[in-house]
Structures are given as C-alpha cells and as structure tokens.
Amino acid sequence: MLAQLLRHADAVVCTACTSPRALPAATLASLVEQIGGAGATVVGDLTARSRARASWQGSDGVVLATGSIYLISDLLRAPGSRGSSL
C-alpha cells in the first residue's frame, strides 16, 4: 500500500503516535526509502500536524495522513493538549 501511495506524494513526513506499539519514525522513513520513495522527513513528535498544514500541503491544499486510528486520534487532538490515544 505504501508503494502505491508514494507514487502520488510530493513529500513524505514520518512520525509516530503515542501508542507503545508504534514503529519509530526513523523506521518508517527507512521503509519509504527501501521501496524507492524520495527521502522522508522524520518528525519525532506530533508537530508534524502543524508543519504539514503550514508548509507541506500540496498545491491543492491537501495533506493525507495514514496509519493507525491511534495516529489519526493524536493528529486530530488539539495542539498542546494532553492525553493518550490508548
């Protein structure tokens, strides 16, 4: 699935959610490179949300977030709020 998504992506940002089962962002970035994707940006915390909206959205204003429901929950949570997706 990742290979198919990469064909349509202008940029890739890898991060991890608050779940203890999440892969590290660097591991995800390595997988992107192994299947032929351009270098992925690794963001260790969920500042990826604001950075993606501010500077990495496509010319049509779209940002696609993929991953687990835990990641989506973390991304939708208000910046600076506390809580766990578990």
C-alpha positions as a Python dict, from the first residue, in 0.01 Angstrom:
ca = {
    (1, 'M'): (0, 0, 0),
    (2, 'L'): (283, 238, 83),
    (3, 'A'): (436, 196, -263),
    (4, 'Q'): (106, 290, -423),
    (5, 'L'): (66, 599, -205),
    (6, 'L'): (422, 715, -271),
    (7, 'R'): (352, 738, -644),
    (8, 'H'): (112, 1024, -570),
    (9, 'A'): (300, 1203, -291),
    (10, 'D'): (502, 1521, -329),
    (11, 'A'): (652, 1476, 20),
    (12, 'V'): (651, 1221, 300),
    (13, 'V'): (662, 1303, 669),
    (14, 'C'): (712, 1016, 915),
    (15, 'T'): (615, 1041, 1279),
    (16, 'A'): (489, 807, 1549),
    (17, 'C'): (178, 814, 1762),
    (18, 'T'): (156, 781, 2137),
    (19, 'S'): (80, 409, 2121),
    (20, 'P'): (363, 199, 2267),
    (21, 'R'): (321, -38, 1971),
    (22, 'A'): (401, 232, 1713),
    (23, 'L'): (704, 193, 1488),
    (24, 'P'): (967, 463, 1535),
    (25, 'A'): (950, 741, 1277),
    (26, 'A'): (1302, 661, 1155),
    (27, 'T'): (1199, 300, 1083),
    (28, 'L'): (908, 422, 874),
    (29, 'A'): (1135, 659, 683),
    (30, 'S'): (1374, 372, 613),
    (31, 'L'): (1086, 168, 469),
    (32, 'V'): (994, 460, 243),
    (33, 'E'): (1348, 473, 107),
    (34, 'Q'): (1370, 94, 67),
    (35, 'I'): (1070, 88, -166),
    (36, 'G'): (1201, 371, -375),
    (37, 'G'): (1040, 678, -221),
    (38, 'A'): (1221, 1008, -203),
    (39, 'G'): (1380, 1094, 130),
    (40, 'A'): (1120, 1121, 401),
    (41, 'T'): (1127, 1389, 666),
    (42, 'V'): (1136, 1240, 1016),
    (43, 'V'): (948, 1429, 1286),
    (44, 'G'): (991, 1276, 1628),
    (45, 'D'): (681, 1423, 1785),
    (46, 'L'): (342, 1524, 1659),
    (47, 'T'): (447, 1869, 1547),
    (48, 'A'): (401, 1703, 1207),
    (49, 'R'): (39, 1815, 1219),
    (50, 'S'): (108, 2187, 1221),
    (51, 'R'): (415, 2161, 998),
    (52, 'A'): (223, 1966, 734),
    (53, 'R'): (-60, 2214, 727),
    (54, 'A'): (173, 2512, 719),
    (55, 'S'): (431, 2409, 463),
    (56, 'W'): (391, 2058, 323),
    (57, 'Q'): (41, 2062, 184),
    (58, 'G'): (12, 2013, -189),
    (59, 'S'): (-74, 2287, -434),
    (60, 'D'): (-438, 2193, -385),
    (61, 'G'): (-408, 2225, -6),
    (62, 'V'): (-430, 1852, 65),
    (63, 'V'): (-244, 1663, 336),
    (64, 'L'): (-302, 1287, 358),
    (65, 'A'): (-244, 1122, 696),
    (66, 'T'): (-223, 744, 701),
    (67, 'G'): (-157, 498, 976),
    (68, 'S'): (-349, 360, 1268),
    (69, 'I'): (-657, 505, 1428),
    (70, 'Y'): (-429, 596, 1718),
    (71, 'L'): (-220, 820, 1495),
    (72, 'I'): (-526, 987, 1349),
    (73, 'S'): (-657, 1047, 1702),
    (74, 'D'): (-326, 1208, 1801),
    (75, 'L'): (-324, 1425, 1489),
    (76, 'L'): (-679, 1546, 1547),
    (77, 'R'): (-618, 1630, 1913),
    (78, 'A'): (-573, 1999, 1974),
    (79, 'P'): (-204, 2103, 1973),
    (80, 'G'): (-65, 2122, 2325),
    (81, 'S'): (-347, 1920, 2482),
    (82, 'R'): (-256, 1623, 2692),
    (83, 'G'): (-398, 1279, 2682),
    (84, 'S'): (-333, 943, 2538),
    (85, 'S'): (-477, 766, 2243),
    (86, 'L'): (-473, 438, 2434),
}
